[in-house]
Amino acid sequence: MLVSEIMSKDVMCISPEESVAMAAKMLARSDLGVLPVCAPGAMLRGILTDRDIVLRCVAPGSDPESLTVGEIMSGVTAAASPADDVERAVGLMSERQLRRLPVVSEGEVVGILSVGDLARHGFAAEASKALGAISSRLRRF
């Protein structure tokens, strides 16, 4: 099965120039944990997660109104193509410890593939494999 068949297609992007406060509002309003950071034309520049906001803005006491998304976003460590096989995408997610993988076509974000997408579309074993690889490398407290 192809990534394009199970990925989430309604993807909201955010500009690197937007404030972290705006990004947090977008995440909360849409009940999301990640926003692709895109230049004009949906060209992928980075990824912003709720965790990035907490660790790089809230915890250090920075002002989310004045701090920009570009200042705290994570770089893109991996991306899938819509034409990739799901197993290849799962391998990337496992290897790079990603719960969500941007799906890019000709540099533009066209979707996001999440562990939840895998589970919802009959790939429970693959979702479990990816989550197991991600979780096995997490620090325990």
N, C-alpha and C positions, 0 to 999 in steps of 0.2 A: 504494500500500500504506500502511496505517496504522501509526503508531508502536507501537500495542498489539500488533501482530502479530509484531514482532521484538524488542521491548525485553526486558531481563532482568527477570523478575517477582519472583524471590526476593530481596528487598531487605532488608538489615539496616540499621536506623537506630540512632543513638546519641543519647543525651540531651546537651544542652549542659553539664549538671552533672557528667558522667562525667569521669574523669581521662584525660589524654592517654595515660598508660600503658595503661589499659584499651582505648582506641581502637586503639593500636598492636597490642595482643594480638589484638583482633578482626580487624584487617586481615591480620595474619600468619596466624592460624588459618584464615581463609577465602580466603587468597590474593587479596585485593582491594587496590585502590589508592584507593578512595573510600568514604566512609560519608556518607549524608545525615544531617544533624543535625536531629532532630525533637523537638518538644514532644509531650506526651501526645496520643495519637490519630494519630500519624504526620504531624503538621502540620510542614511543612518550614520550618526556621529558618536553615539554612546547609548548607555542604558542608565535609567534612574530607577532605583528601587526604594521602597519604603525604608529599607535598612540603610541605604545611603543617606537618606534624610536624617534618620536618627543618629547615626554614627558621625556624620560629617557636618551636621548643622546643629541639631538639637543638643546632643551631648556636649559639644564644645562651647555651647552658649552663643552661637552665631545668630544673627538676625535673619530669619527666613524671608523677610520682605526685601532685604538688600542683597542677600547672597543669591547668585544665579545658579541655575541648573548646571550650566557648563562648568562651574567651579567645584561641584561635588559629584557629578555623574561618574559612573564607572565606564571604563573603556569596553569596547566590544571584543570579547575573547573568542567568540565563535558565532557563526550564523549558519542557517540552513537555506537551501534553495527549495522553492515549492516542488521541484521535480525530484528532490532527494527521496530515497527510500526511508521509511520511518525508522528502520533499524540503524541506519547510518546516523540519523538525528539523535536517537537514543544513545548511541556510542559517544557522540559529542557532548551530550548533556551529562553523561556519566563521567567522562574524562575531565571535563572542565567544571564539574560540580555546579551545574546550572539547573534550576527548577523551571526556567523559562528560556526559550531559545528564539531569538528573532529570526524571521523568515524574510529573506531579501531576494529581490529579483532586479538585476541590473542596477544595484546600489540602493534601490528603494525598498522600504519596509512594506511588505504586503501581508504580514501576519505574525503571529506569535504562536509557538508550540510550547505547551506547558505539560507538566507531569499530569495535571488534571485532564487535559485533552487526551492524553494517551489512555488514561483509565476509562474515560467516558466512551471511547471508541473501540473498546474491546482489546486494548493492549495492556491489560492489567499486569501481566508478567514483565513486560518491558518497562512500565511505570515503576513497578517494584524494583526492578534492576537499577534503574536510574536513581531512584530515591535512596536505595541501599548504598550505592556508590557515593552519593552526595553526603549522606548521613554518616557513613563510616569514617569520613575524614574531618568531621566537625569536632571542635574542641568540646570536651565534656567538663562541666563544672560541678 
